[in-house]
């Protein structure tokens, strides 16, 4: 299986939602999916009884899906944003390496 890049995922989701995607409705789906992640984590941690066969991996994928779709429809390059935000955080919290440095070394 070939590797999926952030850029490919964003282009795919932009194509998928360009005619029907409304940021507000995608955001509502994102919030719903975050709630589903919380539900699964509560079940895994024993804070709630298991009520479904929801898979944490799939729920996290749904969160990523809607996050990336919203970014794509709003012209946000998440790869650049992730790297820049990590640089800021690394400087703020005096952490090394930052993501950009890490990627260069792998």
N, C-alpha and C positions, 0 to 999 in steps of 0.2 A: 504494500500500500504506500502511495506517495504521501509526503508530508504536506499538511495544509499550512499555509502562511496566513498571517493576520490580514494581509492585503487581499488575498484570495477570498477569505471569508467575508470581508467587508464588501468586495465587489459583487459576490454572489448574493448577499443579503440586500444590497442596493438594487440589484436587478430584480430580485424576488418581490420587494416591497415598493419599488419606485412608483407604481401606478395606484397601489392600494394602501400603502403604508402611511399612516397618520401618526406622527410622533406621540401624540397624547394617548392613543389607543395602544401603541407599542409599550409606552411607559406603564400603563395600567397592567398589561400582561407581565411586564418585568416585575412589578410589585407583587403580583399574584405568585409568580415563580419564586421570588425571594421568600414569601410566606411558606411555600411548599418545601423549600430548603430548610427553613426553621422547623417545620413539622417533622421532617425526616430526622434532623439532628436531635430534636427532643425525643423522638422514639429510640434512636440509637443510644442516647445517653441515659435512657430509662426514665426520663422525666414525664413521658406520656406512654400510654399503652400503644402497641403497634396496631394501627387501624387500617393500614394499606401496605401494599408491596412496593411502594415508591422506592426508587433507586436514587441514592444521593448523587451519583455520577450524572444521571440523566437530568435531575433537577438542576444541577450546576450548569449543565450544557444549556438548558433552557434560559438560565440567567445570562449566560454568555451570549446566546443567540439574540435575545432582545436588546441587550446592551450594545452589541455590535451593530444591530439593525438601526437603532436610534442614532448611533454615531455616523453610520454610512449615509443615512438620509439627511444628516445635518452637516455633511462635508468634513467630518472630523477624522483625521488620520490617527487611529488609535495606536499604531506602532510608534509613531513619533511622540504622541502624548504620553504613552506609558514610559518611554525612555526618559523624556524630559521630567515627568513627575517623579520618577525614581531618582534622578540626579538631584532634584531639589530636596527630596527626603533624605538622601544619603548625606548631603551637605548639612542639613538641619540636625540630623542625629549622629553625625560624625561616623558614618558607616562606610566600610570599604570592602570589596569593590562596589561600585555602582553597577547598574544593569548594563550600561554601555560598555564599561570596562570588562565586565564578565563575558559579554557576547564576543568581544574582540579576542578573548583568550581561549575560547572553546573551539 
